[in-house]
Amino acid sequence: MRHRAIALALLVAIACSLDSITSAQQQSFSEFLEGLRQEARQQGISAGTIERALGDLEPLPIVIERDRSQAETVLTLDQYLQRRLTPRMVRTARHRAGQHASLLRRVSQKYGVPAPIIVATWGMESNFGRFSGVRPTITALATLAFDQRRAAFFRGELFDALRILDRGDIELERMKGSWAGAMGQPQFMPSSYLRFAVDFDDDGRRDIWRSEADVFASIANYLNGYGWKTGERWGRRVKLSAKSRARIEDSVPLRSSGCEAIRQMRGPLPLLRWRELGVTLEDGRPLPKADLDASLVAAGRWSFLTYPNYDVLLAYDCAHAYALTLGMLADRID
């Protein structure tokens, strides 16, 4: 009986302790919100927007959980391709490209980005507009700004989201997206929206949530803004022997700047130099004698030579699984 009483007392003490921790965290979040409100006022956000958006928020634990388990970083390329580059995905992409061919042609002519790349990006980001996220953007960004892992980045995105609301581009109730605060069918972060979103249908709003014209043009404007080179491909799959792989690892350094995925690439080198190192096309034929520089991406059993446009795809999402899948999907659309 005495042991049971002690155990019961310990359980009560633990429960009280957990309650006090939860209360302390909640109080900290409340104080954090008040700091956000003050800074928003200093940045010129209207009182009405601040009250509507930051009036009564609760952090979303699912957002922190998702931030720690992103598919692009925890799956191998084979696993990611099996999940994303399915026959159904390719069929749908080809169908949507044909369905919107006229609109895509006009967008491509203006921004210099091929229609297959635009459609592949659209498919990767929102399954061709079918699912662009259900998380309230302001709440998701506030949760991530409160978390310490990338607090400064998400705090800046939160204030950009408030500016979008303040300008009347979208209502608070419709401002929804991914767990990370990415919005609409192109899954733009608020800062990208402010820089690249386009009102292509001329209705007075840059509506990346419902207007396919605005969605396609915004994607193309984003890729163009990061340096997409018209008329050049993103890359191609290649073949390496064990001997050539060893020579490359010994003689070609990793890239030294850029996002993490870029720093995992080797090169760039002229195609002629890659030929000398024993790199061939996937079917064993020699590489073309084009005057191009390329970088090598090695991911498990896969090897690719990639051109500057591949770096642009990584600007959309800095993960080889994402960018390689997008590029291969675009090739299958074309």
Backbone as numpy.savetxt, mean C-alpha at the origin, in Angstrom:
# Nx Ny Nz CAx CAy CAz Cx Cy Cz
-9.66 -25.42 51.98 -10.49 -24.22 51.98 -9.62 -22.96 51.98
-8.54 -23.01 52.83 -7.66 -21.84 52.91 -7.00 -21.57 51.57
-6.58 -22.66 50.85 -5.94 -22.48 49.55 -6.91 -21.87 48.54
-8.19 -22.30 48.63 -9.19 -21.74 47.71 -9.39 -20.25 47.97
-9.39 -19.88 49.24 -9.57 -18.47 49.59 -8.41 -17.63 49.07
-7.18 -18.19 49.19 -6.01 -17.46 48.69 -6.08 -17.31 47.17
-6.46 -18.42 46.48 -6.57 -18.37 45.02 -7.61 -17.35 44.58
-8.76 -17.36 45.30 -9.81 -16.41 44.96 -9.33 -14.96 45.16
-8.60 -14.73 46.24 -8.07 -13.39 46.49 -7.10 -12.96 45.40
-6.27 -13.92 44.94 -5.33 -13.60 43.87 -6.05 -13.25 42.58
-7.11 -14.01 42.25 -7.89 -13.73 41.04 -8.53 -12.36 41.11
-9.07 -12.02 42.27 -9.68 -10.70 42.44 -8.63 -9.60 42.27
-7.44 -9.83 42.85 -6.38 -8.84 42.75 -5.93 -8.64 41.30
-5.82 -9.77 40.56 -5.42 -9.68 39.15 -6.47 -8.93 38.34
-7.75 -9.25 38.59 -8.84 -8.59 37.87 -8.83 -7.09 38.15
-8.63 -6.73 39.41 -8.58 -5.30 39.75 -7.41 -4.61 39.06
-6.27 -5.34 39.01 -5.10 -4.78 38.37 -5.34 -4.53 36.90
-5.96 -5.53 36.22 -6.27 -5.37 34.80 -7.23 -4.23 34.57
-8.22 -4.09 35.44 -9.17 -2.98 35.32 -8.46 -1.64 35.43
-7.51 -1.57 36.38 -6.81 -0.30 36.56 -5.92 0.02 35.37
-5.29 -1.05 34.75 -4.46 -0.83 33.56 -5.32 -0.33 32.41
-6.49 -0.99 32.22 -7.39 -0.57 31.15 -7.83 0.86 31.36
-8.15 1.21 32.60 -8.59 2.56 32.91 -7.49 3.57 32.63
-6.25 3.19 32.99 -5.12 4.09 32.77 -4.87 4.30 31.28
-4.99 3.20 30.48 -4.80 3.32 29.05 -5.86 4.21 28.44
-7.12 4.02 28.89 -8.20 4.82 28.38 -7.99 6.29 28.69
-7.54 6.55 29.92 -7.26 7.92 30.30 -6.16 8.51 29.43
-5.13 7.71 29.14 -4.05 8.18 28.28 -4.57 8.50 26.89
-5.46 7.67 26.35 -6.01 7.92 25.03 -6.87 9.18 25.03
-7.59 9.39 26.12 -8.40 10.61 26.23 -7.51 11.84 26.22
-6.40 11.77 26.97 -5.46 12.89 26.97 -4.83 13.07 25.59
-4.53 11.97 24.94 -3.97 12.01 23.60 -4.93 12.72 22.63
-6.22 12.39 22.71 -7.22 13.03 21.86 -7.29 14.53 22.10
-7.21 14.92 23.36 -7.26 16.34 23.66 -6.06 17.07 23.04
-4.90 16.42 23.06 -3.74 17.00 22.40 -3.94 17.13 20.90
-4.59 16.12 20.29 -4.89 16.19 18.86 -5.81 17.37 18.56
-6.82 17.54 19.39 -7.78 18.64 19.16 -7.07 19.99 19.21
-6.20 20.15 20.18 -5.48 21.42 20.30 -4.59 21.66 19.08
-3.88 20.62 18.64 -3.00 20.79 17.49 -3.81 21.04 16.22
-4.96 20.37 16.09 -5.81 20.59 14.91 -6.28 22.04 14.84
-6.63 22.59 15.99 -7.04 24.00 16.00 -5.88 24.90 15.57
-4.68 24.59 16.04 -3.50 25.38 15.68 -3.20 25.29 14.18
-3.55 24.15 13.57 -3.31 23.97 12.13 -4.44 24.52 11.27
-5.43 25.13 11.89 -6.48 25.79 11.12 -7.66 24.92 10.76
-7.75 23.72 11.34 -8.92 22.87 11.09 -10.12 23.50 11.80
-11.26 23.52 11.15 -12.43 24.19 11.72 -12.93 23.48 12.97
-13.56 24.24 13.85 -14.08 23.68 15.10 -15.12 22.60 14.83
-15.95 22.80 13.79 -16.98 21.81 13.47 -16.39 20.48 13.07
-15.34 20.51 12.23 -14.69 19.26 11.82 -14.03 18.58 13.01
-13.38 19.35 13.85 -12.71 18.77 15.02 -13.73 18.09 15.93
-14.86 18.75 16.16 -15.86 18.18 17.05 -16.47 16.91 16.46
-16.77 16.93 15.16 -17.37 15.75 14.54 -16.39 14.58 14.49
-15.15 14.87 14.11 -14.19 13.79 13.86 -13.49 13.29 15.11
-13.21 14.19 16.06 -12.41 13.83 17.23 -13.20 13.94 18.53
-14.51 14.00 18.40 -15.32 14.23 19.60 -15.34 13.08 20.57
-15.53 11.87 20.09 -15.70 10.74 21.00 -15.21 9.47 20.32
-13.91 9.22 20.40 -13.31 8.07 19.74 -12.85 7.03 20.75
-12.87 5.78 20.34 -12.29 4.69 21.11 -11.24 4.01 20.23
-10.09 3.62 20.77 -9.08 2.95 19.96 -9.59 1.59 19.47
-9.07 1.15 18.32 -9.48 -0.12 17.71 -8.34 -1.14 17.85
-8.45 -2.11 18.77 -7.38 -3.09 18.94 -7.09 -3.88 17.66
-8.12 -4.13 16.82 -7.91 -4.91 15.59 -6.93 -4.21 14.66
-6.87 -2.88 14.73 -5.96 -2.12 13.88 -4.51 -2.41 14.25
-4.22 -2.45 15.54 -2.85 -2.77 15.99 -2.50 -4.20 15.62
-3.45 -5.11 15.76 -3.21 -6.51 15.39 -2.87 -6.64 13.92
-3.61 -5.94 13.06 -3.35 -6.02 11.62 -2.01 -5.39 11.27
-1.63 -4.35 11.97 -0.36 -3.67 11.71 0.82 -4.61 11.94
0.64 -5.61 12.79 1.74 -6.53 13.12 1.75 -7.77 12.22
0.77 -7.92 11.32 0.66 -9.18 10.57 0.26 -8.94 9.12
0.96 -8.05 8.41 0.62 -7.75 7.03 1.02 -8.89 6.11
0.10 -9.26 5.21 0.32 -10.43 4.34 1.55 -10.26 3.47
1.81 -9.04 2.99 2.95 -8.81 2.11 4.28 -9.09 2.78
4.31 -9.07 4.11 5.57 -9.26 4.82 5.67 -10.60 5.52
4.56 -11.31 5.70 4.62 -12.58 6.42 4.46 -13.78 5.49
4.03 -13.59 4.22 3.88 -14.69 3.28 5.06 -14.73 2.32
5.44 -15.93 1.87 6.42 -16.04 0.80 5.78 -15.58 -0.51
6.60 -15.34 -1.53 6.05 -14.93 -2.82 5.13 -16.01 -3.37
5.52 -17.28 -3.26 4.66 -18.36 -3.74 3.30 -18.34 -3.04
3.30 -18.18 -1.73 2.05 -18.15 -0.98 1.20 -16.94 -1.38
1.86 -15.81 -1.56 1.13 -14.59 -1.91 0.53 -14.71 -3.31
1.30 -15.24 -4.26 0.79 -15.42 -5.62 -0.38 -16.40 -5.64
-0.27 -17.47 -4.87 -1.35 -18.45 -4.83 -2.64 -17.82 -4.30
-2.49 -16.90 -3.38 -3.65 -16.25 -2.79 -4.22 -15.15 -3.68
-3.36 -14.40 -4.38 -3.81 -13.20 -5.09 -3.92 -13.39 -6.61
-2.92 -14.02 -7.24 -2.90 -14.11 -8.70 -3.62 -15.39 -9.15
-4.91 -15.42 -8.92 -5.72 -16.59 -9.23 -6.30 -16.47 -10.65
-6.71 -17.60 -11.25 -7.38 -17.51 -12.57 -8.60 -16.60 -12.54
-9.33 -16.62 -11.45 -10.50 -15.75 -11.35 -10.09 -14.28 -11.34
-9.01 -13.97 -10.64 -8.50 -12.59 -10.60 -8.13 -12.13 -12.00
-7.46 -12.98 -12.77 -7.04 -12.62 -14.13 -8.26 -12.44 -15.03
-9.23 -13.35 -14.94 -10.44 -13.22 -15.76 -11.18 -11.92 -15.46
-11.31 -11.61 -14.18 -12.01 -10.38 -13.79 -11.26 -9.16 -14.28
-9.94 -9.18 -14.17 -9.14 -8.04 -14.61 -9.30 -7.80 -16.10
-9.28 -8.87 -16.89 -9.45 -8.72 -18.33 -10.85 -8.20 -18.67
-11.85 -8.71 -17.96 -13.22 -8.26 -18.19 -13.37 -6.77 -17.87
-12.84 -6.34 -16.72 -12.96 -4.93 -16.33 -12.17 -4.02 -17.27
-11.02 -4.50 -17.75 -10.24 -3.70 -18.70 -11.02 -3.47 -19.98
-11.71 -4.51 -20.45 -12.54 -4.35 -21.63 -13.76 -3.49 -21.38
-14.37 -3.67 -20.22 -15.58 -2.92 -19.86 -15.32 -1.42 -19.84
-14.14 -1.02 -19.37 -13.81 0.40 -19.22 -12.76 0.86 -20.22
-12.69 0.20 -21.36 -11.60 0.45 -22.30 -11.53 1.90 -22.75
-12.68 2.50 -23.05 -12.68 3.88 -23.54 -12.17 4.86 -22.48
-12.67 4.73 -21.26 -12.23 5.59 -20.17 -10.76 5.38 -19.87
-10.32 4.14 -19.83 -8.92 3.84 -19.54 -8.00 4.40 -20.62
-8.47 4.38 -21.86 -7.66 4.92 -22.95 -7.43 6.42 -22.75
-8.48 7.13 -22.36 -8.34 8.58 -22.15 -7.41 8.88 -20.97
-7.54 8.09 -19.90 -6.67 8.29 -18.74 -5.22 7.99 -19.10
-4.99 6.90 -19.83 -3.63 6.53 -20.22 -2.99 7.59 -21.10
-3.77 8.14 -22.01 -3.24 9.17 -22.90 -2.82 10.41 -22.12
-3.55 10.73 -21.07 -3.24 11.93 -20.30 -2.04 11.74 -19.39
-1.93 10.57 -18.75 -0.92 10.38 -17.71 0.23 9.46 -18.12
0.12 8.80 -19.28 1.22 7.99 -19.77 1.40 6.65 -19.09
0.39 6.19 -18.34 0.46 4.90 -17.64 -0.45 3.91 -18.37
0.04 2.72 -18.71 -0.78 1.77 -19.48 -2.03 1.33 -18.72
-3.09 1.08 -19.47 -4.35 0.64 -18.87 -4.17 -0.65 -18.05
-3.41 -1.66 -18.52 -3.26 -2.87 -17.70 -2.65 -2.60 -16.32
-1.71 -1.65 -16.24 -1.12 -1.31 -14.95 -2.16 -0.65 -14.05
-2.99 0.23 -14.62 -4.03 0.90 -13.84 -5.02 -0.13 -13.32
-5.48 -1.03 -14.18 -6.47 -2.04 -13.79 -5.88 -3.00 -12.77
-4.62 -3.42 -12.96 -3.99 -4.32 -12.01 -3.86 -3.67 -10.63
-3.50 -2.40 -10.59 -3.42 -1.69 -9.31 -4.80 -1.62 -8.66
-5.80 -1.28 -9.44 -7.19 -1.24 -8.95 -7.60 -2.58 -8.37
-7.26 -3.66 -9.09 -7.60 -5.00 -8.60 -6.88 -5.37 -7.33
-5.59 -5.04 -7.26 -4.82 -5.38 -6.07 -5.29 -4.60 -4.86
-5.68 -3.34 -5.06 -6.01 -2.48 -3.93 -7.42 -2.70 -3.40
-8.39 -2.94 -4.28 -9.78 -3.01 -3.80 -10.61 -4.08 -4.49
-9.94 -5.07 -5.11 -10.66 -6.11 -5.84 -11.61 -5.48 -6.85
-11.08 -4.52 -7.62 -11.82 -3.84 -8.68 -13.02 -3.07 -8.12
-12.80 -2.44 -6.98 -13.83 -1.61 -6.38 -14.83 -2.33 -5.51
-14.68 -3.64 -5.38 -15.65 -4.40 -4.59 -15.46 -4.20 -3.10
-14.22 -4.01 -2.69 -13.97 -3.87 -1.25 -12.83 -2.90 -1.02
-13.16 -1.76 -0.47 -12.13 -0.75 -0.21 -11.97 -0.47 1.28
-12.56 -1.30 2.12 -12.37 -1.16 3.56 -13.60 -0.65 4.28
-13.72 -1.06 5.52 -14.88 -0.69 6.33 -14.47 0.05 7.61
-13.18 0.22 7.82 -12.73 0.87 9.05 -12.90 2.39 8.94
-13.45 3.03 9.95 -13.52 4.50 9.92 -12.11 5.08 9.93
-11.81 5.87 8.92 -10.43 6.33 8.70 -9.88 7.12 9.88
-10.67 8.03 10.42 -10.18 8.86 11.51 -9.85 8.01 12.73
-10.72 7.07 13.07 -10.49 6.21 14.24 -9.26 5.34 14.04
-9.11 4.76 12.82 -7.95 3.91 12.55 -6.65 4.70 12.67
-6.63 5.90 12.09 -5.41 6.71 12.14 -5.10 7.19 13.56
-6.15 7.52 14.31 -5.93 7.94 15.71 -5.35 6.79 16.52
-5.85 5.57 16.28 -5.33 4.40 16.99 -3.85 4.20 16.69
-3.48 4.29 15.41 -2.09 4.07 15.02 -1.19 5.22 15.45
-1.74 6.43 15.49 -0.95 7.56 15.99 -0.71 7.45 17.49
-1.64 6.83 18.20 -1.50 6.61 19.64 -0.47 5.52 19.92
-0.42 4.50 19.05 0.58 3.44 19.16 1.96 4.04 18.88
2.99 3.49 19.48 4.31 4.10 19.40 5.15 3.64 18.21
4.70 2.61 17.47 5.56 2.04 16.43 5.85 3.03 15.31
4.81 3.71 14.79 5.00 4.71 13.73 4.11 5.92 14.01
4.20 6.39 15.22 3.28 7.42 15.70 3.36 8.70 14.87
4.57 9.17 14.57 4.71 10.45 13.85 4.10 10.37 12.46
4.32 9.26 11.76 3.77 9.10 10.42 2.24 9.16 10.45
1.64 8.38 11.33 0.18 8.31 11.35 -0.45 9.59 11.92
0.26 10.28 12.77 -0.25 11.55 13.26 -0.37 12.55 12.10
0.65 12.59 11.25 0.60 13.46 10.08 -0.54 13.08 9.14
-0.73 11.77 8.94 -1.83 11.32 8.07 -3.19 11.69 8.66
-3.29 11.65 9.97 -4.55 12.00 10.63 -4.90 13.46 10.36
-3.94 14.35 10.47 -4.23 15.77 10.20 -4.57 16.00 8.73
-3.94 15.24 7.82 -4.31 15.35 6.41 -5.75 14.87 6.19
-6.15 13.82 6.90 -7.53 13.34 6.79 -8.52 14.40 7.28
-8.15 15.09 8.34 -9.01 16.17 8.83 -9.12 17.30 7.80
-8.03 17.58 7.09 -8.08 18.60 6.05 -9.02 18.19 4.91
-9.02 16.92 4.57 -9.92 16.43 3.51 -11.37 16.62 3.93
-11.66 16.28 5.19 -13.02 16.50 5.70 -13.36 17.98 5.70
-12.41 18.81 6.09 -12.65 20.25 6.20 -12.94 20.87 4.83
-12.35 20.30 3.78 -12.57 20.81 2.42 -13.88 20.33 1.82
-14.53 19.35 2.47 -15.80 18.86 1.97 -15.70 17.85 0.85
-14.51 17.22 0.66 -14.36 16.22 -0.39 -15.13 14.94 -0.09
-15.36 14.66 1.18 -16.05 13.44 1.60 -16.68 13.69 2.96
-17.82 13.04 3.21 -18.45 13.16 4.52 -17.76 12.19 5.50
-17.80 12.53 6.78 -17.15 11.71 7.80 -17.68 10.28 7.76
-18.99 10.11 7.60 -19.59 8.78 7.62 -19.12 7.91 6.45
-18.76 8.55 5.33 -18.30 7.80 4.16 -16.79 7.65 4.11
-16.07 8.32 5.00 -14.61 8.26 4.99 -14.18 6.97 5.69
-14.15 5.90 4.89 -13.78 4.58 5.42 -12.74 3.96 4.50
-12.01 3.03 5.07 -10.97 2.38 4.28 -10.36 1.22 5.03
-9.07 1.06 4.88 -8.37 -0.08 5.47 -8.03 0.18 6.93
-7.52 -0.84 7.58 -7.09 -0.71 8.98 -5.98 0.33 9.12
-5.21 0.58 8.04 -4.07 1.51 8.11 -4.44 2.93 7.73
-5.73 3.17 7.44 -6.14 4.52 7.07 -6.12 4.79 5.58
-5.82 3.75 4.75 -5.85 3.92 3.30 -7.30 3.98 2.83
-7.59 4.90 1.90 -8.97 5.24 1.60 -9.35 4.93 0.15
-10.62 4.58 -0.02 -11.20 4.47 -1.34 -10.69 3.31 -2.16
-11.10 3.28 -3.42 -10.72 2.17 -4.30 -9.23 2.14 -4.62
-8.54 3.28 -4.71 -7.07 3.20 -4.90 -6.31 2.97 -3.60
-7.01 3.02 -2.46 -6.38 2.86 -1.15 -5.26 3.89 -0.95
-5.62 5.16 -1.11 -4.69 6.26 -0.89 -4.65 6.60 0.60
-3.45 6.80 1.12 -3.34 7.46 2.40 -3.76 8.92 2.23
-4.21 9.58 3.30 -4.67 10.97 3.15 -3.66 11.89 2.48
-2.37 11.75 2.80 -1.37 12.61 2.16 -1.31 12.37 0.66
-1.45 11.11 0.24 -1.45 10.80 -1.19 -2.71 11.34 -1.85
-3.82 11.28 -1.15 -5.05 11.85 -1.68 -4.85 13.34 -1.97
-4.30 14.07 -1.03 -4.11 15.50 -1.22 -3.17 15.81 -2.38
-2.20 14.94 -2.63 -1.24 15.17 -3.70 -1.71 14.68 -5.07
-2.43 13.55 -5.10 -2.63 12.86 -6.38 -4.08 12.62 -6.79
-5.03 12.75 -5.90 -6.42 12.48 -6.28 -6.88 13.48 -7.34
-7.65 12.99 -8.33 -8.04 13.76 -9.50 -9.55 13.74 -9.66
-10.11 14.89 -10.00 -11.54 14.99 -10.36 -11.66 14.84 -11.87
-11.53 13.61 -12.37 -11.49 13.37 -13.81 -12.86 13.48 -14.45
-13.93 13.26 -13.68 -15.27 13.37 -14.26 -15.85 14.78 -14.12
-15.07 15.71 -13.57 -15.44 17.13 -13.50 -16.77 17.38 -12.78
-16.99 16.66 -11.68 -18.22 16.90 -10.92 -17.96 17.75 -9.67
-16.73 18.26 -9.55 -16.40 19.12 -8.41 -15.86 18.41 -7.20
-15.78 17.07 -7.27 -15.25 16.28 -6.14 -14.23 15.28 -6.65
-13.18 15.08 -5.84 -12.21 14.02 -6.15 -12.68 12.76 -5.42
-13.59 12.04 -6.05 -14.30 10.95 -5.38 -13.66 9.61 -5.71
-12.68 9.22 -4.91 -12.01 7.94 -5.13 -12.78 6.78 -4.48
-13.92 7.08 -3.91 -14.76 6.05 -3.29 -15.77 5.46 -4.29
-16.32 6.32 -5.18 -17.41 5.85 -6.03 -17.24 6.13 -7.52
-16.42 7.10 -7.90 -16.27 7.47 -9.31 -15.11 6.72 -9.94
-15.40 5.82 -10.88 -14.33 5.06 -11.52 -13.42 5.96 -12.34
-13.97 7.04 -12.91 -13.12 7.98 -13.64 -12.09 8.60 -12.71
-12.53 9.03 -11.54 -11.61 9.61 -10.57 -10.63 8.57 -10.04
-11.10 7.34 -9.86 -10.24 6.26 -9.36 -9.11 5.99 -10.34
-9.44 5.77 -11.62 -8.41 5.43 -12.62 -7.42 6.57 -12.80
-7.94 7.80 -12.89 -7.06 8.94 -13.10 -6.16 9.18 -11.88
-6.69 8.95 -10.69 -5.90 9.16 -9.48 -4.77 8.14 -9.39
-5.06 6.88 -9.72 -4.00 5.85 -9.74 -2.92 6.23 -10.75
-3.35 6.61 -11.97 -2.39 6.96 -13.01 -1.58 8.20 -12.62
-2.23 9.18 -12.02 -1.53 10.39 -11.60 -0.50 10.08 -10.52
-0.84 9.17 -9.62 0.09 8.75 -8.57 1.34 8.12 -9.21
1.14 7.15 -10.09 2.27 6.45 -10.70 3.09 7.41 -11.57
2.41 8.28 -12.29 3.11 9.29 -13.07 3.93 10.21 -12.18
3.35 10.60 -11.05 4.04 11.49 -10.12 5.28 10.88 -9.52
5.33 9.55 -9.42 6.52 8.88 -8.89 7.49 8.47 -10.00
7.21 8.91 -11.24 8.23 8.75 -12.28 8.00 7.65 -13.29
6.76 7.20 -13.48 6.50 6.15 -14.47 7.00 6.60 -15.84
7.76 5.72 -16.52 8.33 6.02 -17.82 7.45 5.40 -18.91
6.82 6.25 -19.70 5.92 5.79 -20.75 6.67 4.93 -21.77
6.07 3.80 -22.14 6.65 2.94 -23.16 7.65 1.92 -22.64
7.95 1.94 -21.34 8.87 0.95 -20.77 8.11 -0.06 -19.92
8.60 -1.28 -19.89 7.97 -2.31 -19.07 8.47 -2.22 -17.64
7.80 -2.96 -16.74 8.20 -2.93 -15.33 9.35 -3.90 -15.05
9.40 -5.02 -15.81 10.42 -6.03 -15.59 10.03 -7.32 -16.26
10.79 -8.38 -16.00 10.50 -9.68 -16.59 11.13 -10.77 -15.74
10.51 -11.94 -15.77 11.09 -13.07 -15.05 12.29 -13.60 -15.83
13.35 -13.99 -15.09 14.57 -14.47 -15.73 15.01 -15.77 -15.05
16.05 -16.34 -15.62 16.55 -17.64 -15.15 18.01 -17.49 -14.74
18.34 -18.07 -13.58 19.71 -18.07 -13.08 20.16 -19.50 -12.81
21.37 -19.83 -13.25 21.96 -21.10 -12.83 22.57 -20.92 -11.45
22.88 -22.03 -10.80 23.52 -21.94 -9.48 24.84 -21.18 -9.59
25.58 -21.41 -10.69 26.87 -20.75 -10.89 26.69 -19.24 -11.06
25.72 -18.84 -11.89 25.52 -17.40 -12.12 25.00 -16.72 -10.85
24.17 -17.43 -10.09 23.66 -16.86 -8.84 24.82 -16.57 -7.88
25.76 -17.52 -7.79 26.92 -17.33 -6.90 27.78 -16.16 -7.38
27.99 -16.07 -8.69 28.79 -14.96 -9.23 28.14 -13.61 -8.92
26.83 -13.57 -9.05 26.12 -12.31 -8.80 26.23 -11.92 -7.33
26.03 -12.89 -6.44 26.12 -12.59 -5.01 27.50 -12.11 -4.62
28.53 -12.59 -5.33 29.90 -12.18 -5.02 30.27 -10.82 -5.61
29.67 -10.46 -6.74 30.16 -9.29 -7.47 29.18 -8.12 -7.60
27.89 -8.35 -7.34 26.90 -7.28 -7.52 26.34 -6.89 -6.15
26.61 -5.69 -5.70 26.16 -5.30 -4.36 24.66 -5.03 -4.33
24.12 -5.10 -3.13 22.74 -4.70 -2.90 22.61 -3.19 -3.05
21.44 -2.73 -3.43 21.22 -1.29 -3.52 21.25 -0.68 -2.12
21.73 0.53 -2.03 22.04 1.11 -0.71 21.02 2.13 -0.22
20.04 2.50 -1.04 19.07 3.50 -0.61 17.67 3.08 -1.06
16.68 3.78 -0.52 15.30 3.45 -0.85 14.64 2.66 0.25
13.41 2.23 0.00 12.67 1.46 1.00 13.32 0.08 1.17
12.83 -0.67 2.14 13.46 -1.96 2.46 13.49 -2.89 1.26
12.41 -2.97 0.50 12.37 -3.86 -0.65 13.41 -3.46 -1.69
13.58 -2.18 -1.92 14.58 -1.72 -2.89 15.98 -2.09 -2.41
16.22 -2.01 -1.12 17.55 -2.35 -0.58 17.82 -3.85 -0.58
16.84 -4.65 -0.95 17.03 -6.10 -1.11 17.38 -6.47 -2.56
17.40 -5.47 -3.46 17.67 -5.70 -4.87 19.15 -5.50 -5.18
19.63 -6.16 -6.22 21.03 -6.01 -6.65 21.08 -5.21 -7.96
22.09 -4.36 -8.06 22.24 -3.55 -9.25 22.00 -2.08 -8.91
21.56 -1.30 -9.90 21.29 -1.71 -11.29 22.57 -1.85 -12.12
22.44 -2.70 -13.16 23.52 -2.91 -14.12 22.92 -2.89 -15.53
23.73 -2.58 -16.54 23.24 -2.70 -17.92 22.86 -4.15 -18.23
21.90 -4.32 -19.15 21.49 -5.68 -19.52 22.66 -6.50 -20.05
23.59 -5.84 -20.75 24.76 -6.55 -21.28 25.56 -7.18 -20.15
25.69 -6.47 -19.04 26.45 -7.02 -17.91 25.71 -8.20 -17.28
24.39 -8.11 -17.20 23.63 -9.25 -16.68 23.80 -10.47 -17.59
23.86 -10.24 -18.90 24.11 -11.35 -19.85 25.45 -12.00 -19.55
26.47 -11.16 -19.32 27.80 -11.69 -19.03 27.82 -12.51 -17.74
26.95 -12.15 -16.79 26.87 -12.87 -15.51 26.04 -14.14 -15.61
25.50 -14.43 -16.78 24.80 -15.69 -16.99 23.29 -15.63 -16.81
22.72 -14.43 -16.73 21.27 -14.30 -16.62 20.66 -14.46 -18.00
19.61 -15.28 -18.10 18.90 -15.48 -19.36 17.42 -15.21 -19.16
16.69 -15.13 -20.27 15.24 -15.07 -20.18 14.72 -16.36 -19.57
13.45 -16.34 -19.17 12.87 -17.49 -18.48 12.96 -18.76 -19.30
12.86 -18.64 -20.64 12.91 -19.83 -21.51 14.33 -20.19 -21.94
15.33 -19.52 -21.37 16.72 -19.84 -21.67 17.34 -19.02 -22.77
16.55 -18.22 -23.50 17.12 -17.37 -24.55 17.93 -16.23 -23.93
18.87 -15.66 -24.70 19.68 -14.55 -24.16 18.81 -13.32 -23.89
19.28 -12.49 -22.97 18.61 -11.22 -22.71 18.73 -10.33 -23.94
17.76 -9.43 -24.17 17.86 -8.50 -25.30 19.06 -7.57 -25.13
19.55 -7.05 -26.24 20.71 -6.15 -26.21 20.27 -4.69 -26.13
19.22 -4.45 -25.37 18.70 -3.09 -25.22 19.61 -2.27 -24.31
19.59 -0.97 -24.53 20.40 -0.05 -23.71 19.61 0.33 -22.46
19.48 -0.62 -21.56 18.69 -0.42 -20.34 19.46 -0.91 -19.14
19.25 -0.24 -18.02 19.76 -0.73 -16.74 18.64 -1.48 -16.03
19.01 -2.52 -15.31 18.03 -3.33 -14.60 18.59 -3.76 -13.26
17.68 -4.01 -12.32 18.05 -4.54 -11.00 17.53 -5.97 -10.89
18.19 -6.76 -10.06 17.78 -8.14 -9.87 17.00 -8.28 -8.58
15.83 -8.93 -8.68 15.03 -9.29 -7.52 15.02 -10.81 -7.44
15.50 -11.36 -6.35 15.48 -12.80 -6.11 14.57 -13.07 -4.93
13.51 -13.83 -5.18 12.54 -14.14 -4.13 12.25 -15.63 -4.16
12.98 -16.38 -3.30 12.80 -17.83 -3.29 13.27 -18.42 -4.61
12.39 -19.19 -5.26 12.74 -19.81 -6.53 12.54 -18.86 -7.72
12.07 -17.65 -7.45 11.76 -16.68 -8.49 12.92 -15.69 -8.64
13.20 -15.30 -9.91 14.17 -14.24 -10.18 13.60 -13.32 -11.25
13.80 -12.03 -11.07 13.30 -11.04 -12.01 14.37 -9.98 -12.25
14.46 -9.51 -13.48 15.16 -8.27 -13.77 14.10 -7.18 -13.87
14.29 -6.11 -13.12 13.29 -5.05 -13.06 13.89 -3.73 -13.51
13.04 -2.91 -14.10 13.44 -1.61 -14.64 12.92 -0.50 -13.74
13.24 0.76 -14.05 12.82 1.85 -13.15 11.33 1.89 -12.84
10.48 1.43 -13.76 9.04 1.44 -13.47 8.67 0.51 -12.32
9.51 -0.50 -12.07 9.23 -1.37 -10.92 9.41 -0.61 -9.61
10.38 0.28 -9.56 10.55 1.12 -8.37 9.30 1.96 -8.13
8.64 2.37 -9.22 7.40 3.14 -9.08 6.31 2.28 -8.45
6.22 1.02 -8.85 5.23 0.12 -8.23 5.53 -0.05 -6.75
6.79 -0.10 -6.38 7.15 -0.21 -4.97 6.79 1.06 -4.20
6.69 2.19 -4.90 6.25 3.41 -4.23 4.80 3.31 -3.80
4.04 2.45 -4.46 2.65 2.23 -4.07 2.58 1.33 -2.84
3.42 0.32 -2.80 3.49 -0.58 -1.64 4.87 -1.23 -1.66
5.68 -0.91 -0.67 7.07 -1.36 -0.68 7.18 -2.81 -0.19
6.73 -3.73 -1.06 6.84 -5.16 -0.77 6.94 -5.88 -2.11
7.96 -6.73 -2.26 8.14 -7.43 -3.54 6.94 -8.31 -3.87
6.35 -8.96 -2.87 5.20 -9.81 -3.14 4.09 -9.01 -3.81
3.86 -7.80 -3.31 2.82 -6.94 -3.89 3.20 -6.49 -5.30
4.36 -5.89 -5.46 4.73 -5.28 -6.74 4.91 -6.33 -7.84
5.49 -7.48 -7.52 5.66 -8.53 -8.53 4.31 -9.09 -8.95
3.41 -9.29 -7.99 2.08 -9.79 -8.33 1.34 -8.80 -9.21
1.44 -7.51 -8.88 0.79 -6.48 -9.69 1.35 -6.49 -11.12
2.66 -6.55 -11.24 3.27 -6.55 -12.56 2.86 -7.76 -13.39
2.85 -8.94 -12.78 2.46 -10.15 -13.51 0.99 -10.13 -13.88
0.15 -9.57 -13.00 -1.26 -9.44 -13.33 -1.44 -8.51 -14.53
-0.73 -7.39 -14.55 -0.82 -6.46 -15.68 -0.38 -7.13 -16.98
0.67 -7.94 -16.92 1.13 -8.65 -18.11 0.06 -9.61 -18.63
-0.68 -10.23 -17.74 -1.72 -11.17 -18.16 -2.97 -10.46 -18.67
-3.19 -9.25 -18.24 -4.29 -8.45 -18.79 -3.97 -8.06 -20.22
-2.70 -7.73 -20.47 -2.28 -7.15 -21.74 -2.26 -8.23 -22.80
